[in-house]
Amino acid sequence: MSLFPGFESRRVPANGVEINAVVGPRRDAPALLLLHGYPQTHAIWHQVAPRLSGRFNVVASDLRGYGDSA
């Protein structure tokens, strides 16, 4: 079971490392980047992201060194 139903998991290359993120589901909407604080991961947004996805193309990523990011 996914914490982000309807979202796509991605590994984004950045400066020689990979950043973990979920994106979606509205590609036709303005992007909204959700960043977590210490010591959380992108999973902290699992209840908020689906609500925001009605108006935005939501991107929730793990900061470098957190969660599944390198």
PDB file of N, CA, C and O in Angstrom:
ATOM      1  N   MET A   1       0.828  -1.178   0.000  1.00  0.00           N
ATOM      2  CA  MET A   1       0.000   0.000   0.000  1.00  0.00           C
ATOM      3  C   MET A   1       0.880   1.253   0.000  1.00  0.00           C
ATOM      4  O   MET A   1       1.815   1.362   0.793  1.00  0.00           O
ATOM      5  N   SER A   2       0.579   2.177  -0.880  1.00  0.00           N
ATOM      6  CA  SER A   2       1.360   3.394  -1.016  1.00  0.00           C
ATOM      7  C   SER A   2       0.845   4.506  -0.101  1.00  0.00           C
ATOM      8  O   SER A   2      -0.363   4.659   0.082  1.00  0.00           O
ATOM      9  N   LEU A   3       1.755   5.265   0.459  1.00  0.00           N
ATOM     10  CA  LEU A   3       1.363   6.438   1.235  1.00  0.00           C
ATOM     11  C   LEU A   3       0.839   7.552   0.328  1.00  0.00           C
ATOM     12  O   LEU A   3       0.123   8.444   0.782  1.00  0.00           O
ATOM     13  N   PHE A   4       1.201   7.494  -0.963  1.00  0.00           N
ATOM     14  CA  PHE A   4       0.832   8.525  -1.927  1.00  0.00           C
ATOM     15  C   PHE A   4       0.122   7.898  -3.128  1.00  0.00           C
ATOM     16  O   PHE A   4       0.711   7.820  -4.206  1.00  0.00           O
ATOM     17  N   PRO A   5      -1.121   7.453  -2.972  1.00  0.00           N
ATOM     18  CA  PRO A   5      -1.816   6.826  -4.096  1.00  0.00           C
ATOM     19  C   PRO A   5      -2.007   7.821  -5.241  1.00  0.00           C
ATOM     20  O   PRO A   5      -2.386   8.973  -5.028  1.00  0.00           O
ATOM     21  N   GLY A   6      -1.740   7.356  -6.444  1.00  0.00           N
ATOM     22  CA  GLY A   6      -1.861   8.200  -7.628  1.00  0.00           C
ATOM     23  C   GLY A   6      -0.616   9.005  -7.948  1.00  0.00           C
ATOM     24  O   GLY A   6      -0.543   9.643  -8.998  1.00  0.00           O
ATOM     25  N   PHE A   7       0.369   8.983  -7.051  1.00  0.00           N
ATOM     26  CA  PHE A   7       1.620   9.697  -7.273  1.00  0.00           C
ATOM     27  C   PHE A   7       2.648   8.751  -7.883  1.00  0.00           C
ATOM     28  O   PHE A   7       2.565   7.535  -7.711  1.00  0.00           O
ATOM     29  N   GLU A   8       3.610   9.317  -8.591  1.00  0.00           N
ATOM     30  CA  GLU A   8       4.673   8.535  -9.220  1.00  0.00           C
ATOM     31  C   GLU A   8       5.955   8.678  -8.400  1.00  0.00           C
ATOM     32  O   GLU A   8       6.346   9.793  -8.057  1.00  0.00           O
ATOM     33  N   SER A   9       6.606   7.570  -8.085  1.00  0.00           N
ATOM     34  CA  SER A   9       7.901   7.608  -7.398  1.00  0.00           C
ATOM     35  C   SER A   9       8.984   7.906  -8.417  1.00  0.00           C
ATOM     36  O   SER A   9       8.962   7.392  -9.535  1.00  0.00           O
ATOM     37  N   ARG A  10       9.931   8.744  -8.018  1.00  0.00           N
ATOM     38  CA  ARG A  10      11.028   9.109  -8.917  1.00  0.00           C
ATOM     39  C   ARG A  10      12.342   9.147  -8.167  1.00  0.00           C
ATOM     40  O   ARG A  10      12.390   9.392  -6.961  1.00  0.00           O
ATOM     41  N   ARG A  11      13.417   8.896  -8.916  1.00  0.00           N
ATOM     42  CA  ARG A  11      14.794   9.078  -8.440  1.00  0.00           C
ATOM     43  C   ARG A  11      15.393  10.128  -9.364  1.00  0.00           C
ATOM     44  O   ARG A  11      15.589   9.859 -10.549  1.00  0.00           O
ATOM     45  N   VAL A  12      15.685  11.305  -8.855  1.00  0.00           N
ATOM     46  CA  VAL A  12      16.147  12.432  -9.658  1.00  0.00           C
ATOM     47  C   VAL A  12      17.650  12.613  -9.475  1.00  0.00           C
ATOM     48  O   VAL A  12      18.113  12.830  -8.355  1.00  0.00           O
ATOM     49  N   PRO A  13      18.434  12.524 -10.581  1.00  0.00           N
ATOM     50  CA  PRO A  13      19.873  12.740 -10.457  1.00  0.00           C
ATOM     51  C   PRO A  13      20.174  14.216 -10.203  1.00  0.00           C
ATOM     52  O   PRO A  13      19.625  15.092 -10.872  1.00  0.00           O
ATOM     53  N   ALA A  14      21.055  14.487  -9.226  1.00  0.00           N
ATOM     54  CA  ALA A  14      21.428  15.862  -8.892  1.00  0.00           C
ATOM     55  C   ALA A  14      22.837  15.888  -8.312  1.00  0.00           C
ATOM     56  O   ALA A  14      23.075  15.338  -7.237  1.00  0.00           O
ATOM     57  N   ASN A  15      23.755  16.513  -9.004  1.00  0.00           N
ATOM     58  CA  ASN A  15      25.140  16.664  -8.518  1.00  0.00           C
ATOM     59  C   ASN A  15      25.780  15.344  -8.098  1.00  0.00           C
ATOM     60  O   ASN A  15      26.443  15.270  -7.063  1.00  0.00           O
ATOM     61  N   GLY A  16      25.580  14.316  -8.897  1.00  0.00           N
ATOM     62  CA  GLY A  16      26.225  13.033  -8.645  1.00  0.00           C
ATOM     63  C   GLY A  16      25.523  12.132  -7.653  1.00  0.00           C
ATOM     64  O   GLY A  16      26.029  11.051  -7.353  1.00  0.00           O
ATOM     65  N   VAL A  17      24.374  12.537  -7.133  1.00  0.00           N
ATOM     66  CA  VAL A  17      23.601  11.690  -6.226  1.00  0.00           C
ATOM     67  C   VAL A  17      22.169  11.594  -6.747  1.00  0.00           C
ATOM     68  O   VAL A  17      21.785  12.331  -7.655  1.00  0.00           O
ATOM     69  N   GLU A  18      21.389  10.696  -6.180  1.00  0.00           N
ATOM     70  CA  GLU A  18      19.982  10.572  -6.555  1.00  0.00           C
ATOM     71  C   GLU A  18      19.104  11.042  -5.400  1.00  0.00           C
ATOM     72  O   GLU A  18      19.313  10.671  -4.245  1.00  0.00           O
ATOM     73  N   ILE A  19      18.118  11.864  -5.741  1.00  0.00           N
ATOM     74  CA  ILE A  19      17.164  12.385  -4.768  1.00  0.00           C
ATOM     75  C   ILE A  19      15.849  11.636  -4.958  1.00  0.00           C
ATOM     76  O   ILE A  19      15.348  11.525  -6.077  1.00  0.00           O
ATOM     77  N   ASN A  20      15.298  11.129  -3.873  1.00  0.00           N
ATOM     78  CA  ASN A  20      14.036  10.403  -3.900  1.00  0.00           C
ATOM     79  C   ASN A  20      12.872  11.391  -3.829  1.00  0.00           C
ATOM     80  O   ASN A  20      12.906  12.347  -3.054  1.00  0.00           O
ATOM     81  N   ALA A  21      11.834  11.149  -4.651  1.00  0.00           N
ATOM     82  CA  ALA A  21      10.668  12.046  -4.642  1.00  0.00           C
ATOM     83  C   ALA A  21       9.425  11.303  -5.107  1.00  0.00           C
ATOM     84  O   ALA A  21       9.508  10.262  -5.760  1.00  0.00           O
ATOM     85  N   VAL A  22       8.277  11.858  -4.759  1.00  0.00           N
ATOM     86  CA  VAL A  22       7.006  11.452  -5.348  1.00  0.00           C
ATOM     87  C   VAL A  22       6.441  12.674  -6.050  1.00  0.00           C
ATOM     88  O   VAL A  22       6.571  13.799  -5.566  1.00  0.00           O
ATOM     89  N   VAL A  23       5.806  12.438  -7.208  1.00  0.00           N
ATOM     90  CA  VAL A  23       5.308  13.529  -8.041  1.00  0.00           C
ATOM     91  C   VAL A  23       3.910  13.200  -8.511  1.00  0.00           C
ATOM     92  O   VAL A  23       3.606  12.055  -8.845  1.00  0.00           O
ATOM     93  N   GLY A  24       3.058  14.216  -8.534  1.00  0.00           N
ATOM     94  CA  GLY A  24       1.783  14.001  -9.186  1.00  0.00           C
ATOM     95  C   GLY A  24       0.598  14.502  -8.411  1.00  0.00           C
ATOM     96  O   GLY A  24       0.732  15.206  -7.410  1.00  0.00           O
ATOM     97  N   PRO A  25      -0.522  14.140  -8.875  1.00  0.00           N
ATOM     98  CA  PRO A  25      -0.774  13.502 -10.173  1.00  0.00           C
ATOM     99  C   PRO A  25      -1.136  14.499 -11.275  1.00  0.00           C
ATOM    100  O   PRO A  25      -1.361  14.069 -12.407  1.00  0.00           O
ATOM    101  N   ARG A  26      -1.205  15.805 -11.008  1.00  0.00           N
ATOM    102  CA  ARG A  26      -1.658  16.795 -11.991  1.00  0.00           C
ATOM    103  C   ARG A  26      -0.488  17.466 -12.685  1.00  0.00           C
ATOM    104  O   ARG A  26       0.140  18.365 -12.126  1.00  0.00           O
ATOM    105  N   ARG A  27      -0.196  17.035 -13.897  1.00  0.00           N
ATOM    106  CA  ARG A  27       0.907  17.627 -14.665  1.00  0.00           C
ATOM    107  C   ARG A  27       0.506  18.964 -15.283  1.00  0.00           C
ATOM    108  O   ARG A  27       1.378  19.728 -15.697  1.00  0.00           O
ATOM    109  N   ASP A  28      -0.778  19.262 -15.355  1.00  0.00           N
ATOM    110  CA  ASP A  28      -1.264  20.489 -15.989  1.00  0.00           C
ATOM    111  C   ASP A  28      -1.410  21.648 -15.009  1.00  0.00           C
ATOM    112  O   ASP A  28      -1.888  22.718 -15.387  1.00  0.00           O
ATOM    113  N   ALA A  29      -1.009  21.453 -13.765  1.00  0.00           N
ATOM    114  CA  ALA A  29      -1.180  22.462 -12.715  1.00  0.00           C
ATOM    115  C   ALA A  29       0.173  23.034 -12.299  1.00  0.00           C
ATOM    116  O   ALA A  29       1.210  22.441 -12.593  1.00  0.00           O
ATOM    117  N   PRO A  30       0.172  24.179 -11.621  1.00  0.00           N
ATOM    118  CA  PRO A  30       1.438  24.726 -11.121  1.00  0.00           C
ATOM    119  C   PRO A  30       2.086  23.764 -10.126  1.00  0.00           C
ATOM    120  O   PRO A  30       1.400  23.098  -9.351  1.00  0.00           O
ATOM    121  N   ALA A  31       3.418  23.704 -10.161  1.00  0.00           N
ATOM    122  CA  ALA A  31       4.158  22.807  -9.267  1.00  0.00           C
ATOM    123  C   ALA A  31       4.225  23.385  -7.862  1.00  0.00           C
ATOM    124  O   ALA A  31       4.326  24.597  -7.676  1.00  0.00           O
ATOM    125  N   LEU A  32       4.165  22.494  -6.874  1.00  0.00           N
ATOM    126  CA  LEU A  32       4.315  22.861  -5.473  1.00  0.00           C
ATOM    127  C   LEU A  32       5.295  21.873  -4.849  1.00  0.00           C
ATOM    128  O   LEU A  32       5.008  20.678  -4.777  1.00  0.00           O
ATOM    129  N   LEU A  33       6.450  22.362  -4.399  1.00  0.00           N
ATOM    130  CA  LEU A  33       7.484  21.530  -3.796  1.00  0.00           C
ATOM    131  C   LEU A  33       7.306  21.511  -2.286  1.00  0.00           C
ATOM    132  O   LEU A  33       7.280  22.562  -1.645  1.00  0.00           O
ATOM    133  N   LEU A  34       7.184  20.312  -1.718  1.00  0.00           N
ATOM    134  CA  LEU A  34       7.050  20.139  -0.273  1.00  0.00           C
ATOM    135  C   LEU A  34       8.358  19.574   0.272  1.00  0.00           C
ATOM    136  O   LEU A  34       8.783  18.489  -0.123  1.00  0.00           O
ATOM    137  N   LEU A  35       8.991  20.310   1.175  1.00  0.00           N
ATOM    138  CA  LEU A  35      10.238  19.874   1.793  1.00  0.00           C
ATOM    139  C   LEU A  35      10.017  19.625   3.280  1.00  0.00           C
ATOM    140  O   LEU A  35       9.326  20.394   3.950  1.00  0.00           O
ATOM    141  N   HIS A  36      10.595  18.568   3.781  1.00  0.00           N
ATOM    142  CA  HIS A  36      10.438  18.196   5.186  1.00  0.00           C
ATOM    143  C   HIS A  36      11.492  18.875   6.053  1.00  0.00           C
ATOM    144  O   HIS A  36      12.434  19.481   5.541  1.00  0.00           O
ATOM    145  N   GLY A  37      11.327  18.771   7.351  1.00  0.00           N
ATOM    146  CA  GLY A  37      12.307  19.275   8.308  1.00  0.00           C
ATOM    147  C   GLY A  37      13.069  18.130   8.946  1.00  0.00           C
ATOM    148  O   GLY A  37      12.912  16.974   8.551  1.00  0.00           O
ATOM    149  N   TYR A  38      13.883  18.444   9.915  1.00  0.00           N
ATOM    150  CA  TYR A  38      14.658  17.438  10.634  1.00  0.00           C
ATOM    151  C   TYR A  38      13.777  16.825  11.708  1.00  0.00           C
ATOM    152  O   TYR A  38      13.109  17.584  12.410  1.00  0.00           O
ATOM    153  N   PRO A  39      13.725  15.562  11.885  1.00  0.00           N
ATOM    154  CA  PRO A  39      14.400  14.462  11.204  1.00  0.00           C
ATOM    155  C   PRO A  39      13.455  13.693  10.276  1.00  0.00           C
ATOM    156  O   PRO A  39      13.654  12.498  10.058  1.00  0.00           O
ATOM    157  N   GLN A  40      12.452  14.340   9.739  1.00  0.00           N
ATOM    158  CA  GLN A  40      11.450  13.660   8.929  1.00  0.00           C
ATOM    159  C   GLN A  40      11.971  13.301   7.533  1.00  0.00           C
ATOM    160  O   GLN A  40      13.125  13.555   7.187  1.00  0.00           O
ATOM    161  N   THR A  41      11.068  12.697   6.743  1.00  0.00           N
ATOM    162  CA  THR A  41      11.299  12.422   5.326  1.00  0.00           C
ATOM    163  C   THR A  41      10.072  12.931   4.569  1.00  0.00           C
ATOM    164  O   THR A  41       9.175  13.534   5.157  1.00  0.00           O
ATOM    165  N   HIS A  42      10.043  12.680   3.257  1.00  0.00           N
ATOM    166  CA  HIS A  42       8.896  13.131   2.451  1.00  0.00           C
ATOM    167  C   HIS A  42       7.582  12.530   2.941  1.00  0.00           C
ATOM    168  O   HIS A  42       6.512  13.074   2.667  1.00  0.00           O
ATOM    169  N   ALA A  43       7.654  11.411   3.665  1.00  0.00           N
ATOM    170  CA  ALA A  43       6.442  10.732   4.144  1.00  0.00           C
ATOM    171  C   ALA A  43       5.609  11.608   5.082  1.00  0.00           C
ATOM    172  O   ALA A  43       4.419  11.354   5.269  1.00  0.00           O
ATOM    173  N   ILE A  44       6.221  12.628   5.667  1.00  0.00           N
ATOM    174  CA  ILE A  44       5.500  13.528   6.567  1.00  0.00           C
ATOM    175  C   ILE A  44       4.322  14.207   5.852  1.00  0.00           C
ATOM    176  O   ILE A  44       3.374  14.649   6.500  1.00  0.00           O
ATOM    177  N   TRP A  45       4.384  14.289   4.519  1.00  0.00           N
ATOM    178  CA  TRP A  45       3.362  14.981   3.726  1.00  0.00           C
ATOM    179  C   TRP A  45       2.255  14.051   3.239  1.00  0.00           C
ATOM    180  O   TRP A  45       1.413  14.488   2.456  1.00  0.00           O
ATOM    181  N   HIS A  46       2.216  12.787   3.667  1.00  0.00           N
ATOM    182  CA  HIS A  46       1.286  11.823   3.084  1.00  0.00           C
ATOM    183  C   HIS A  46      -0.190  12.182   3.271  1.00  0.00           C
ATOM    184  O   HIS A  46      -1.018  11.749   2.470  1.00  0.00           O
ATOM    185  N   GLN A  47      -0.543  12.944   4.283  1.00  0.00           N
ATOM    186  CA  GLN A  47      -1.950  13.327   4.449  1.00  0.00           C
ATOM    187  C   GLN A  47      -2.274  14.643   3.752  1.00  0.00           C
ATOM    188  O   GLN A  47      -3.414  14.861   3.340  1.00  0.00           O
ATOM    189  N   VAL A  48      -1.299  15.506   3.618  1.00  0.00           N
ATOM    190  CA  VAL A  48      -1.507  16.826   3.018  1.00  0.00           C
ATOM    191  C   VAL A  48      -1.420  16.788   1.493  1.00  0.00           C
ATOM    192  O   VAL A  48      -2.203  17.447   0.809  1.00  0.00           O
ATOM    193  N   ALA A  49      -0.467  16.017   0.958  1.00  0.00           N
ATOM    194  CA  ALA A  49      -0.218  16.003  -0.488  1.00  0.00           C
ATOM    195  C   ALA A  49      -1.453  15.652  -1.327  1.00  0.00           C
ATOM    196  O   ALA A  49      -1.709  16.334  -2.320  1.00  0.00           O
ATOM    197  N   PRO A  50      -2.224  14.626  -0.977  1.00  0.00           N
ATOM    198  CA  PRO A  50      -3.399  14.319  -1.800  1.00  0.00           C
ATOM    199  C   PRO A  50      -4.414  15.476  -1.840  1.00  0.00           C
ATOM    200  O   PRO A  50      -5.060  15.694  -2.865  1.00  0.00           O
ATOM    201  N   ARG A  51      -4.551  16.200  -0.754  1.00  0.00           N
ATOM    202  CA  ARG A  51      -5.471  17.343  -0.726  1.00  0.00           C
ATOM    203  C   ARG A  51      -4.958  18.477  -1.605  1.00  0.00           C
ATOM    204  O   ARG A  51      -5.732  19.108  -2.326  1.00  0.00           O
ATOM    205  N   LEU A  52      -3.662  18.731  -1.546  1.00  0.00           N
ATOM    206  CA  LEU A  52      -3.070  19.787  -2.361  1.00  0.00           C
ATOM    207  C   LEU A  52      -3.054  19.450  -3.845  1.00  0.00           C
ATOM    208  O   LEU A  52      -3.015  20.343  -4.691  1.00  0.00           O
ATOM    209  N   SER A  53      -3.085  18.154  -4.157  1.00  0.00           N
ATOM    210  CA  SER A  53      -3.002  17.737  -5.559  1.00  0.00           C
ATOM    211  C   SER A  53      -4.253  18.093  -6.360  1.00  0.00           C
ATOM    212  O   SER A  53      -4.257  17.962  -7.584  1.00  0.00           O
ATOM    213  N   GLY A  54      -5.300  18.535  -5.697  1.00  0.00           N
ATOM    214  CA  GLY A  54      -6.468  19.021  -6.420  1.00  0.00           C
ATOM    215  C   GLY A  54      -6.194  20.315  -7.158  1.00  0.00           C
ATOM    216  O   GLY A  54      -6.847  20.614  -8.157  1.00  0.00           O
ATOM    217  N   ARG A  55      -5.224  21.092  -6.669  1.00  0.00           N
ATOM    218  CA  ARG A  55      -4.891  22.387  -7.269  1.00  0.00           C
ATOM    219  C   ARG A  55      -3.476  22.474  -7.811  1.00  0.00           C
ATOM    220  O   ARG A  55      -3.176  23.359  -8.613  1.00  0.00           O
ATOM    221  N   PHE A  56      -2.589  21.559  -7.381  1.00  0.00           N
ATOM    222  CA  PHE A  56      -1.177  21.654  -7.735  1.00  0.00           C
ATOM    223  C   PHE A  56      -0.622  20.323  -8.207  1.00  0.00           C
ATOM    224  O   PHE A  56      -1.163  19.262  -7.897  1.00  0.00           O
ATOM    225  N   ASN A  57       0.469  20.394  -8.963  1.00  0.00           N
ATOM    226  CA  ASN A  57       1.268  19.212  -9.254  1.00  0.00           C
ATOM    227  C   ASN A  57       2.265  19.115  -8.100  1.00  0.00           C
ATOM    228  O   ASN A  57       3.274  19.820  -8.095  1.00  0.00           O
ATOM    229  N   VAL A  58       1.997  18.267  -7.144  1.00  0.00           N
ATOM    230  CA  VAL A  58       2.760  18.194  -5.897  1.00  0.00           C
ATOM    231  C   VAL A  58       4.030  17.372  -6.086  1.00  0.00           C
ATOM    232  O   VAL A  58       4.004  16.285  -6.664  1.00  0.00           O
ATOM    233  N   VAL A  59       5.135  17.909  -5.589  1.00  0.00           N
ATOM    234  CA  VAL A  59       6.413  17.201  -5.550  1.00  0.00           C
ATOM    235  C   VAL A  59       6.858  17.176  -4.093  1.00  0.00           C
ATOM    236  O   VAL A  59       7.057  18.228  -3.485  1.00  0.00           O
ATOM    237  N   ALA A  60       7.015  15.980  -3.534  1.00  0.00           N
ATOM    238  CA  ALA A  60       7.509  15.825  -2.167  1.00  0.00           C
ATOM    239  C   ALA A  60       8.788  14.999  -2.237  1.00  0.00           C
ATOM    240  O   ALA A  60       8.769  13.845  -2.665  1.00  0.00           O
ATOM    241  N   SER A  61       9.887  15.594  -1.816  1.00  0.00           N
ATOM    242  CA  SER A  61      11.164  14.886  -1.938  1.00  0.00           C
ATOM    243  C   SER A  61      11.837  14.734  -0.581  1.00  0.00           C
ATOM    244  O   SER A  61      11.536  15.446   0.376  1.00  0.00           O
ATOM    245  N   ASP A  62      12.768  13.768  -0.537  1.00  0.00           N
ATOM    246  CA  ASP A  62      13.635  13.614   0.620  1.00  0.00           C
ATOM    247  C   ASP A  62      14.846  14.510   0.395  1.00  0.00           C
ATOM    248  O   ASP A  62      15.440  14.478  -0.683  1.00  0.00           O
ATOM    249  N   LEU A  63      15.219  15.301   1.383  1.00  0.00           N
ATOM    250  CA  LEU A  63      16.418  16.101   1.281  1.00  0.00           C
ATOM    251  C   LEU A  63      17.628  15.167   1.192  1.00  0.00           C
ATOM    252  O   LEU A  63      17.560  14.004   1.589  1.00  0.00           O
ATOM    253  N   ARG A  64      18.719  15.689   0.673  1.00  0.00           N
ATOM    254  CA  ARG A  64      19.935  14.891   0.539  1.00  0.00           C
ATOM    255  C   ARG A  64      20.349  14.349   1.916  1.00  0.00           C
ATOM    256  O   ARG A  64      20.456  15.088   2.895  1.00  0.00           O
ATOM    257  N   GLY A  65      20.577  13.020   1.949  1.00  0.00           N
ATOM    258  CA  GLY A  65      20.991  12.366   3.181  1.00  0.00           C
ATOM    259  C   GLY A  65      19.841  11.881   4.055  1.00  0.00           C
ATOM    260  O   GLY A  65      20.077  11.275   5.100  1.00  0.00           O
ATOM    261  N   TYR A  66      18.607  12.136   3.647  1.00  0.00           N
ATOM    262  CA  TYR A  66      17.430  11.714   4.406  1.00  0.00           C
ATOM    263  C   TYR A  66      16.642  10.682   3.604  1.00  0.00           C
ATOM    264  O   TYR A  66      16.698  10.670   2.375  1.00  0.00           O
ATOM    265  N   GLY A  67      15.908   9.818   4.303  1.00  0.00           N
ATOM    266  CA  GLY A  67      15.049   8.844   3.640  1.00  0.00           C
ATOM    267  C   GLY A  67      15.809   8.026   2.622  1.00  0.00           C
ATOM    268  O   GLY A  67      16.844   7.435   2.929  1.00  0.00           O
ATOM    269  N   ASP A  68      15.287   7.996   1.401  1.00  0.00           N
ATOM    270  CA  ASP A  68      15.908   7.215   0.330  1.00  0.00           C
ATOM    271  C   ASP A  68      16.794   8.053  -0.583  1.00  0.00           C
ATOM    272  O   ASP A  68      17.242   7.559  -1.617  1.00  0.00           O
ATOM    273  N   SER A  69      17.055   9.297  -0.231  1.00  0.00           N
ATOM    274  CA  SER A  69      17.984  10.119  -1.022  1.00  0.00           C
ATOM    275  C   SER A  69      19.411   9.812  -0.603  1.00  0.00           C
ATOM    276  O   SER A  69      19.680   9.484   0.553  1.00  0.00           O
ATOM    277  N   ALA A  70      20.327   9.925  -1.569  1.00  0.00           N
ATOM    278  CA  ALA A  70      21.745   9.642  -1.296  1.00  0.00           C
ATOM    279  C   ALA A  70      22.358  10.755  -0.462  1.00  0.00           C
ATOM    280  O   ALA A  70      23.542  10.698  -0.131  1.00  0.00           O
TER     281      ALA A  70
END
